[in-house]
Amino acid sequence: MKKAVILFFTLLLGFAKVKAQINWKTDFEAARKIAFKTGKKVLIECFHPECTHCIELNKNLETPELSAYLNNNYTNMKLNLTDLEQVKLLEGKNIRLTNYPIFLFFDNDGNFQYFIEPRETPQDIIRQFEEERGNSCIDCEKSLELNTIEKVRCATFQRLTKSYNKSNTICTKFFNELPEEEKTKIGPWNVFKKVVYSTNNDFFKYYINHQALAASLEQNSGREKDVFITIIQQQIKYLENKGEYPSWEIDSIKTYLQKMGANEKQKLVWTWSLELSNSLTKKDFAAAKALCKKMSEYYPDVTTFGFLSEKINEKSSGSEMFDYFTEIKDKWLSGLKEPKQKLQFYTQSAWYYGRNKQKSQCANALDSASQFGMSLTEKNSLLVKYCQ
């Protein structure tokens, strides 16, 4: 009898340790097909294993009540933000996360339409899901009847989806509808940090022109500068990906950098890639050469020559920059030490020679490149591409 009682309690303790399980899917397309058949939308939990709130959320997801709710209502996936293969799903859908943990909702066609930043307890998370069931942020910037919370959510959605113009529209709208006395308070500043990722909206322009206010809202810790720098970096990256942009975009970035105390050299370091791309796209080769010369004066090393030449290779199609190459090639080559650097030099040299119709020098450069790691297959491909 005693053994039976011990066995009963052992089994009872064993059952108590069993965690509730969410039926996690591992493939998005398979999950989408299931969602289409069942009517349960795809829900992706995005987490980072070292994030404290993520760890707490994952504990909550093991509770019977919350796991049953998600299994009954959604087709569930879990995405570890340290797994590069899993992150490719977000990149493929042009989603850029800035906060986690977060739940992402997708329609049956696989389109991202909504998100939830989870609360702290299982009961609150379920209540949150019920309150926001069926909501969508698609085209939310067009709505004329958004309350403050909905505006912030809409702006966050546009940032998540990197919707540049829509983000600027909703951020400007949100800021301009704030009472003047509210703009100096911590609430709007916290919203600013959460939702703004471009310099081209009234929200950013206000705080960059009132840096003392921003500093006070960060207790004069200097963190406001990090916020501004991050937004400017995102603006530069957006323009680089866009490829073509008006000159005023570069001028405005320089103005903002100057407001933050940057000198001419620092401004050039930030904007040289944009300026060079813009000059080459407009075929203003005199401006491109002047910029390259200035960069080389500031940073006379092989890395600078490599960066500049790769950008020239990428953006120009003729021989207009060949005289720039002949001017720097000896300085460039003399400073090279690593095989990888020499491979880059000879590959870029072949491009310059090929564009200038110097076929034998082009082929010789590729022969030299093959001594520093270029495969025969790549060499033959570039012979056709550059030297013929």
ROTIFI-451340 format. One record per residue (C-alpha): residue number from 1; chain; x, y, z. Coordinates in pm, whole numbers, padded with zeros to 5 digits. Layout:
N
+-----+----+--------+--------+--------+
!   i ! ch !     xx !     yy !     zz !
+-----+----+--------+--------+--------+
! NUM !  A !      X !      Y !      Z !
...
+-----+----+--------+--------+--------+
END
This chain:
388
+-----+----+--------+--------+--------+
!   i ! ch !     xx !     yy !     zz !
+-----+----+--------+--------+--------+
!   1 !  A !  00000 !  00000 !  00000 !
!   2 !  A !  00286 !  00235 !  00091 !
!   3 !  A !  00456 !  00168 ! -00245 !
!   4 !  A !  00131 !  00241 ! -00428 !
!   5 !  A !  00093 !  00578 ! -00252 !
!   6 !  A !  00455 !  00672 ! -00336 !
!   7 !  A !  00401 !  00571 ! -00698 !
!   8 !  A !  00081 !  00779 ! -00716 !
!   9 !  A !  00254 !  01095 ! -00589 !
!  10 !  A !  00553 !  01035 ! -00818 !
!  11 !  A !  00323 !  01018 ! -01119 !
!  12 !  A !  00132 !  01325 ! -00997 !
!  13 !  A !  00453 !  01529 ! -00971 !
!  14 !  A !  00560 !  01406 ! -01312 !
!  15 !  A !  00235 !  01526 ! -01471 !
!  16 !  A !  00267 !  01861 ! -01293 !
!  17 !  A !  00600 !  01922 ! -01467 !
!  18 !  A !  00460 !  01862 ! -01815 !
!  19 !  A !  00450 !  02192 ! -02000 !
!  20 !  A !  00167 !  02296 ! -02222 !
!  21 !  A !  00270 !  02284 ! -02587 !
!  22 !  A !  00191 !  02524 ! -02869 !
!  23 !  A !  00179 !  02357 ! -03207 !
!  24 !  A !  00464 !  02553 ! -03363 !
!  25 !  A !  00507 !  02537 ! -03741 !
!  26 !  A !  00854 !  02566 ! -03892 !
!  27 !  A !  00778 !  02664 ! -04252 !
!  28 !  A !  00591 !  02983 ! -04342 !
!  29 !  A !  00443 !  02861 ! -04670 !
!  30 !  A !  00318 !  02542 ! -04506 !
!  31 !  A !  00171 !  02749 ! -04222 !
!  32 !  A !  00004 !  02982 ! -04470 !
!  33 !  A ! -00165 !  02690 ! -04647 !
!  34 !  A ! -00290 !  02557 ! -04314 !
!  35 !  A ! -00419 !  02904 ! -04226 !
!  36 !  A ! -00603 !  02923 ! -04557 !
!  37 !  A ! -00776 !  02589 ! -04494 !
!  38 !  A ! -00856 !  02643 ! -04126 !
!  39 !  A ! -00921 !  03018 ! -04119 !
!  40 !  A ! -00662 !  03052 ! -03840 !
!  41 !  A ! -00427 !  03332 ! -03941 !
!  42 !  A ! -00051 !  03287 ! -03925 !
!  43 !  A !  00094 !  03430 ! -03604 !
!  44 !  A !  00472 !  03461 ! -03562 !
!  45 !  A !  00630 !  03519 ! -03223 !
!  46 !  A !  00964 !  03700 ! -03271 !
!  47 !  A !  01204 !  03677 ! -02978 !
!  48 !  A !  01569 !  03709 ! -02881 !
!  49 !  A !  01701 !  03442 ! -02640 !
!  50 !  A !  01889 !  03699 ! -02428 !
!  51 !  A !  01597 !  03941 ! -02398 !
!  52 !  A !  01446 !  03937 ! -02046 !
!  53 !  A !  01093 !  04015 ! -02165 !
!  54 !  A !  01126 !  03743 ! -02431 !
!  55 !  A !  01224 !  03486 ! -02168 !
!  56 !  A !  00922 !  03581 ! -01957 !
!  57 !  A !  00694 !  03564 ! -02261 !
!  58 !  A !  00817 !  03217 ! -02353 !
!  59 !  A !  00743 !  03103 ! -01997 !
!  60 !  A !  00392 !  03245 ! -02033 !
!  61 !  A !  00347 !  03062 ! -02362 !
!  62 !  A !  00394 !  02735 ! -02173 !
!  63 !  A !  00089 !  02795 ! -01953 !
!  64 !  A ! -00214 !  02579 ! -02043 !
!  65 !  A ! -00452 !  02872 ! -02080 !
!  66 !  A ! -00241 !  03079 ! -02321 !
!  67 !  A ! -00109 !  02785 ! -02524 !
!  68 !  A ! -00463 !  02651 ! -02570 !
!  69 !  A ! -00584 !  02996 ! -02678 !
!  70 !  A ! -00314 !  03029 ! -02944 !
!  71 !  A ! -00360 !  02672 ! -03069 !
!  72 !  A ! -00736 !  02724 ! -03098 !
!  73 !  A ! -00719 !  03058 ! -03279 !
!  74 !  A ! -00396 !  03080 ! -03480 !
!  75 !  A ! -00146 !  02892 ! -03694 !
!  76 !  A !  00167 !  02955 ! -03489 !
!  77 !  A !  00533 !  03002 ! -03573 !
!  78 !  A !  00828 !  03096 ! -03351 !
!  79 !  A !  01117 !  03303 ! -03491 !
!  80 !  A !  01453 !  03329 ! -03314 !
!  81 !  A !  01611 !  03662 ! -03410 !
!  82 !  A !  01962 !  03517 ! -03367 !
!  83 !  A !  01894 !  03255 ! -03636 !
!  84 !  A !  02000 !  03414 ! -03967 !
!  85 !  A !  01805 !  03160 ! -04172 !
!  86 !  A !  01484 !  03238 ! -03984 !
!  87 !  A !  01544 !  03613 ! -04008 !
!  88 !  A !  01551 !  03581 ! -04389 !
!  89 !  A !  01172 !  03539 ! -04371 !
!  90 !  A !  01141 !  03892 ! -04228 !
!  91 !  A !  01391 !  04032 ! -04477 !
!  92 !  A !  01198 !  03874 ! -04763 !
!  93 !  A !  00883 !  04051 ! -04645 !
!  94 !  A !  01068 !  04381 ! -04592 !
!  95 !  A !  01003 !  04378 ! -04217 !
!  96 !  A !  01251 !  04548 ! -03985 !
!  97 !  A !  01205 !  04485 ! -03614 !
!  98 !  A !  01308 !  04752 ! -03366 !
!  99 !  A !  01155 !  04603 ! -03051 !
! 100 !  A !  01098 !  04251 ! -02926 !
! 101 !  A !  00928 !  04035 ! -02823 !
! 102 !  A !  00654 !  04098 ! -03075 !
! 103 !  A !  00373 !  03901 ! -03242 !
! 104 !  A !  00327 !  03948 ! -03617 !
! 105 !  A ! -00004 !  03866 ! -03789 !
! 106 !  A ! -00032 !  03764 ! -04155 !
! 107 !  A ! -00335 !  03722 ! -04379 !
! 108 !  A ! -00401 !  03408 ! -04585 !
! 109 !  A ! -00196 !  03547 ! -04874 !
! 110 !  A !  00108 !  03586 ! -04651 !
! 111 !  A !  00084 !  03964 ! -04620 !
! 112 !  A !  00189 !  04125 ! -04293 !
! 113 !  A ! -00110 !  04316 ! -04158 !
! 114 !  A ! -00082 !  04370 ! -03782 !
! 115 !  A !  00135 !  04332 ! -03473 !
! 116 !  A !  00102 !  04310 ! -03097 !
! 117 !  A !  00365 !  04392 ! -02837 !
! 118 !  A !  00264 !  04146 ! -02563 !
! 119 !  A !  00168 !  04237 ! -02210 !
! 120 !  A !  00314 !  04069 ! -01904 !
! 121 !  A !  00074 !  03797 ! -01785 !
! 122 !  A ! -00100 !  03516 ! -01978 !
! 123 !  A ! -00442 !  03656 ! -01887 !
! 124 !  A ! -00347 !  04006 ! -02004 !
! 125 !  A ! -00205 !  03869 ! -02330 !
! 126 !  A ! -00529 !  03680 ! -02403 !
! 127 !  A ! -00731 !  03991 ! -02321 !
! 128 !  A ! -00502 !  04191 ! -02551 !
! 129 !  A ! -00554 !  03944 ! -02837 !
! 130 !  A ! -00931 !  03955 ! -02789 !
! 131 !  A ! -00939 !  04336 ! -02782 !
! 132 !  A ! -00742 !  04362 ! -03104 !
! 133 !  A ! -00876 !  04058 ! -03291 !
! 134 !  A ! -00935 !  04132 ! -03658 !
! 135 !  A ! -00751 !  04464 ! -03655 !
! 136 !  A ! -00529 !  04564 ! -03947 !
! 137 !  A ! -00273 !  04840 ! -03999 !
! 138 !  A ! -00281 !  04820 ! -04378 !
! 139 !  A ! -00352 !  05171 ! -04515 !
! 140 !  A ! -00395 !  05297 ! -04157 !
! 141 !  A ! -00225 !  05626 ! -04248 !
! 142 !  A ! -00529 !  05712 ! -04463 !
! 143 !  A ! -00773 !  05699 ! -04172 !
! 144 !  A ! -00909 !  06030 ! -04048 !
! 145 !  A ! -01040 !  05896 ! -03716 !
! 146 !  A ! -00740 !  05749 ! -03536 !
! 147 !  A ! -00700 !  05810 ! -03165 !
! 148 !  A ! -00355 !  05865 ! -03014 !
! 149 !  A ! -00289 !  05496 ! -02947 !
! 150 !  A ! -00397 !  05402 ! -03299 !
! 151 !  A ! -00172 !  05671 ! -03451 !
! 152 !  A !  00127 !  05537 ! -03260 !
! 153 !  A !  00042 !  05182 ! -03366 !
! 154 !  A !  00004 !  05292 ! -03728 !
! 155 !  A !  00338 !  05476 ! -03721 !
! 156 !  A !  00505 !  05172 ! -03562 !
! 157 !  A !  00361 !  04949 ! -03836 !
! 158 !  A !  00501 !  05178 ! -04107 !
! 159 !  A !  00841 !  05163 ! -03941 !
! 160 !  A !  00824 !  04784 ! -03918 !
! 161 !  A !  00744 !  04761 ! -04289 !
! 162 !  A !  00997 !  05032 ! -04384 !
! 163 !  A !  00720 !  05222 ! -04563 !
! 164 !  A !  00913 !  05546 ! -04601 !
! 165 !  A !  00646 !  05780 ! -04738 !
! 166 !  A !  00363 !  05639 ! -04528 !
! 167 !  A !  00580 !  05665 ! -04217 !
! 168 !  A !  00653 !  06031 ! -04287 !
! 169 !  A !  00283 !  06098 ! -04347 !
! 170 !  A !  00162 !  05948 ! -04019 !
! 171 !  A !  00455 !  06088 ! -03814 !
! 172 !  A !  00394 !  06441 ! -03942 !
! 173 !  A !  00020 !  06401 ! -03884 !
! 174 !  A !  00069 !  06275 ! -03530 !
! 175 !  A !  00312 !  06554 ! -03441 !
! 176 !  A !  00109 !  06839 ! -03590 !
! 177 !  A ! -00204 !  06730 ! -03405 !
! 178 !  A ! -00026 !  06745 ! -03069 !
! 179 !  A ! -00111 !  07046 ! -02851 !
! 180 !  A !  00189 !  07279 ! -02840 !
! 181 !  A !  00240 !  07229 ! -02467 !
! 182 !  A !  00253 !  06849 ! -02511 !
! 183 !  A !  00548 !  06860 ! -02751 !
! 184 !  A !  00790 !  06942 ! -02470 !
! 185 !  A !  00688 !  06644 ! -02255 !
! 186 !  A !  00837 !  06297 ! -02225 !
! 187 !  A !  00541 !  06115 ! -02384 !
! 188 !  A !  00584 !  06250 ! -02739 !
! 189 !  A !  00963 !  06207 ! -02711 !
! 190 !  A !  00917 !  05839 ! -02626 !
! 191 !  A !  00680 !  05802 ! -02921 !
! 192 !  A !  00939 !  05974 ! -03142 !
! 193 !  A !  01206 !  05721 ! -03040 !
! 194 !  A !  00968 !  05436 ! -03109 !
! 195 !  A !  00826 !  05529 ! -03449 !
! 196 !  A !  01046 !  05774 ! -03644 !
! 197 !  A !  01301 !  05630 ! -03885 !
! 198 !  A !  01335 !  05910 ! -04141 !
! 199 !  A !  01453 !  06270 ! -04127 !
! 200 !  A !  01183 !  06393 ! -04367 !
! 201 !  A !  00898 !  06456 ! -04126 !
! 202 !  A !  00799 !  06732 ! -03886 !
! 203 !  A !  00855 !  06508 ! -03583 !
! 204 !  A !  01228 !  06474 ! -03655 !
! 205 !  A !  01269 !  06836 ! -03763 !
! 206 !  A !  01121 !  06961 ! -03437 !
! 207 !  A !  01354 !  06768 ! -03208 !
! 208 !  A !  01670 !  06819 ! -03417 !
! 209 !  A !  01597 !  07193 ! -03391 !
! 210 !  A !  01531 !  07164 ! -03016 !
! 211 !  A !  01824 !  06948 ! -02909 !
! 212 !  A !  01846 !  07107 ! -02566 !
! 213 !  A !  01488 !  06995 ! -02502 !
! 214 !  A !  01566 !  06644 ! -02627 !
! 215 !  A !  01875 !  06634 ! -02403 !
! 216 !  A !  01669 !  06735 ! -02099 !
! 217 !  A !  01414 !  06462 ! -02174 !
! 218 !  A !  01705 !  06215 ! -02164 !
! 219 !  A !  01831 !  06365 ! -01835 !
! 220 !  A !  02130 !  06516 ! -02021 !
! 221 !  A !  02278 !  06169 ! -02064 !
! 222 !  A !  02367 !  06220 ! -02430 !
! 223 !  A !  02136 !  05938 ! -02540 !
! 224 !  A !  01937 !  06179 ! -02756 !
! 225 !  A !  02239 !  06203 ! -02989 !
! 226 !  A !  02228 !  05827 ! -03040 !
! 227 !  A !  01861 !  05858 ! -03136 !
! 228 !  A !  01932 !  06129 ! -03394 !
! 229 !  A !  02233 !  05944 ! -03536 !
! 230 !  A !  02033 !  05623 ! -03575 !
! 231 !  A !  01759 !  05803 ! -03769 !
! 232 !  A !  02014 !  05978 ! -03994 !
! 233 !  A !  02185 !  05643 ! -04059 !
! 234 !  A !  01851 !  05492 ! -04157 !
! 235 !  A !  01785 !  05784 ! -04392 !
! 236 !  A !  02123 !  05734 ! -04560 !
! 237 !  A !  02062 !  05360 ! -04597 !
! 238 !  A !  01718 !  05425 ! -04745 !
! 239 !  A !  01863 !  05663 ! -05005 !
! 240 !  A !  02144 !  05422 ! -05092 !
! 241 !  A !  01893 !  05144 ! -05152 !
! 242 !  A !  01673 !  05378 ! -05354 !
! 243 !  A !  01960 !  05455 ! -05590 !
! 244 !  A !  01839 !  05790 ! -05724 !
! 245 !  A !  01752 !  06091 ! -05512 !
! 246 !  A !  01761 !  06472 ! -05539 !
! 247 !  A !  02064 !  06665 ! -05416 !
! 248 !  A !  01858 !  06836 ! -05146 !
! 249 !  A !  01839 !  06503 ! -04961 !
! 250 !  A !  02218 !  06509 ! -04917 !
! 251 !  A !  02215 !  06877 ! -04826 !
! 252 !  A !  01952 !  06823 ! -04557 !
! 253 !  A !  02152 !  06538 ! -04402 !
! 254 !  A !  02460 !  06761 ! -04393 !
! 255 !  A !  02255 !  07035 ! -04228 !
! 256 !  A !  02135 !  06796 ! -03957 !
! 257 !  A !  02490 !  06669 ! -03899 !
! 258 !  A !  02610 !  07027 ! -03869 !
! 259 !  A !  02338 !  07099 ! -03613 !
! 260 !  A !  02486 !  06810 ! -03414 !
! 261 !  A !  02832 !  06967 ! -03430 !
! 262 !  A !  02991 !  06778 ! -03720 !
! 263 !  A !  03275 !  06949 ! -03909 !
! 264 !  A !  03334 !  06930 ! -04287 !
! 265 !  A !  03545 !  06615 ! -04264 !
! 266 !  A !  03288 !  06436 ! -04048 !
! 267 !  A !  03003 !  06538 ! -04279 !
! 268 !  A !  03194 !  06400 ! -04579 !
! 269 !  A !  03259 !  06069 ! -04403 !
! 270 !  A !  02884 !  06033 ! -04349 !
! 271 !  A !  02773 !  06135 ! -04697 !
! 272 !  A !  03055 !  06050 ! -04939 !
! 273 !  A !  02880 !  05738 ! -05072 !
! 274 !  A !  02558 !  05930 ! -05136 !
! 275 !  A !  02743 !  06222 ! -05297 !
! 276 !  A !  02956 !  06001 ! -05521 !
! 277 !  A !  02657 !  05793 ! -05630 !
! 278 !  A !  02459 !  06108 ! -05702 !
! 279 !  A !  02740 !  06265 ! -05908 !
! 280 !  A !  02797 !  05948 ! -06111 !
! 281 !  A !  02424 !  05899 ! -06171 !
! 282 !  A !  02398 !  06256 ! -06301 !
! 283 !  A !  02721 !  06205 ! -06502 !
! 284 !  A !  02882 !  06495 ! -06322 !
! 285 !  A !  03227 !  06336 ! -06340 !
! 286 !  A !  03411 !  06655 ! -06244 !
! 287 !  A !  03223 !  06659 ! -05912 !
! 288 !  A !  03286 !  06285 ! -05867 !
! 289 !  A !  03662 !  06328 ! -05918 !
! 290 !  A !  03674 !  06626 ! -05683 !
! 291 !  A !  03496 !  06424 ! -05415 !
! 292 !  A !  03732 !  06127 ! -05460 !
! 293 !  A !  04031 !  06360 ! -05434 !
! 294 !  A !  03899 !  06514 ! -05113 !
! 295 !  A !  03829 !  06173 ! -04960 !
! 296 !  A !  04180 !  06057 ! -05053 !
! 297 !  A !  04328 !  06367 ! -04889 !
! 298 !  A !  04136 !  06302 ! -04568 !
! 299 !  A !  04201 !  05927 ! -04570 !
! 300 !  A !  04505 !  05844 ! -04790 !
! 301 !  A !  04498 !  05468 ! -04749 !
! 302 !  A !  04421 !  05158 ! -04955 !
! 303 !  A !  04079 !  05110 ! -04794 !
! 304 !  A !  03965 !  05449 ! -04923 !
! 305 !  A !  04084 !  05373 ! -05277 !
! 306 !  A !  03904 !  05039 ! -05265 !
! 307 !  A !  03574 !  05184 ! -05143 !
! 308 !  A !  03580 !  05466 ! -05398 !
! 309 !  A !  03665 !  05237 ! -05689 !
! 310 !  A !  03393 !  04988 ! -05602 !
! 311 !  A !  03137 !  05268 ! -05596 !
! 312 !  A !  03266 !  05402 ! -05930 !
! 313 !  A !  03251 !  05051 ! -06076 !
! 314 !  A !  02895 !  05010 ! -05953 !
! 315 !  A !  02758 !  05344 ! -06073 !
! 316 !  A !  02938 !  05436 ! -06398 !
! 317 !  A !  02943 !  05262 ! -06734 !
! 318 !  A !  03203 !  05447 ! -06941 !
! 319 !  A !  03571 !  05542 ! -06924 !
! 320 !  A !  03511 !  05888 ! -06779 !
! 321 !  A !  03679 !  05800 ! -06447 !
! 322 !  A !  03984 !  05630 ! -06603 !
! 323 !  A !  04214 !  05928 ! -06545 !
! 324 !  A !  04122 !  05911 ! -06174 !
! 325 !  A !  04236 !  05547 ! -06174 !
! 326 !  A !  04569 !  05623 ! -06345 !
! 327 !  A !  04629 !  05895 ! -06086 !
! 328 !  A !  04581 !  05667 ! -05783 !
! 329 !  A !  04676 !  05317 ! -05902 !
! 330 !  A !  05044 !  05330 ! -05801 !
! 331 !  A !  04962 !  05473 ! -05456 !
! 332 !  A !  04689 !  05214 ! -05418 !
! 333 !  A !  04905 !  04917 ! -05517 !
! 334 !  A !  05207 !  05023 ! -05309 !
! 335 !  A !  05003 !  05018 ! -04988 !
! 336 !  A !  04854 !  04670 ! -05034 !
! 337 !  A !  04964 !  04390 ! -04803 !
! 338 !  A !  04685 !  04135 ! -04778 !
! 339 !  A !  04606 !  03896 ! -05067 !
! 340 !  A !  04238 !  03993 ! -05043 !
! 341 !  A !  04329 !  04359 ! -05095 !
! 342 !  A !  04541 !  04274 ! -05399 !
! 343 !  A !  04259 !  04065 ! -05540 !
! 344 !  A !  04029 !  04365 ! -05510 !
! 345 !  A !  04288 !  04595 ! -05672 !
! 346 !  A !  04345 !  04377 ! -05977 !
! 347 !  A !  03974 !  04307 ! -06020 !
! 348 !  A !  03896 !  04678 ! -06011 !
! 349 !  A !  04192 !  04749 ! -06243 !
! 350 !  A !  04052 !  04507 ! -06500 !
! 351 !  A !  03724 !  04694 ! -06490 !
! 352 !  A !  03894 !  05031 ! -06546 !
! 353 !  A !  04108 !  04898 ! -06832 !
! 354 !  A !  03815 !  04723 ! -06993 !
! 355 !  A !  03600 !  05037 ! -06986 !
! 356 !  A !  03889 !  05225 ! -07152 !
! 357 !  A !  03914 !  04961 ! -07430 !
! 358 !  A !  04259 !  04846 ! -07315 !
! 359 !  A !  04190 !  04476 ! -07357 !
! 360 !  A !  04539 !  04338 ! -07302 !
! 361 !  A !  04589 !  04534 ! -06977 !
! 362 !  A !  04243 !  04415 ! -06868 !
! 363 !  A !  04339 !  04052 ! -06927 !
! 364 !  A !  04676 !  04101 ! -06754 !
! 365 !  A !  04501 !  04244 ! -06448 !
! 366 !  A !  04278 !  03936 ! -06426 !
! 367 !  A !  04583 !  03711 ! -06462 !
! 368 !  A !  04730 !  03891 ! -06161 !
! 369 !  A !  04399 !  03857 ! -05973 !
! 370 !  A !  04409 !  03480 ! -06026 !
! 371 !  A !  04733 !  03472 ! -05823 !
! 372 !  A !  04548 !  03608 ! -05521 !
! 373 !  A !  04244 !  03383 ! -05499 !
! 374 !  A !  04032 !  03445 ! -05810 !
! 375 !  A !  03898 !  03116 ! -05944 !
! 376 !  A !  03940 !  03017 ! -06308 !
! 377 !  A !  03562 !  03023 ! -06353 !
! 378 !  A !  03535 !  03378 ! -06220 !
! 379 !  A !  03835 !  03490 ! -06424 !
! 380 !  A !  03685 !  03357 ! -06747 !
! 381 !  A !  03353 !  03520 ! -06663 !
! 382 !  A !  03518 !  03859 ! -06604 !
! 383 !  A !  03727 !  03826 ! -06920 !
! 384 !  A !  03401 !  03818 ! -07112 !
! 385 !  A !  03236 !  04086 ! -06898 !
! 386 !  A !  03524 !  04336 ! -06876 !
! 387 !  A !  03780 !  04267 ! -07147 !
! 388 !  A !  03586 !  04201 ! -07467 !
+-----+----+--------+--------+--------+
END
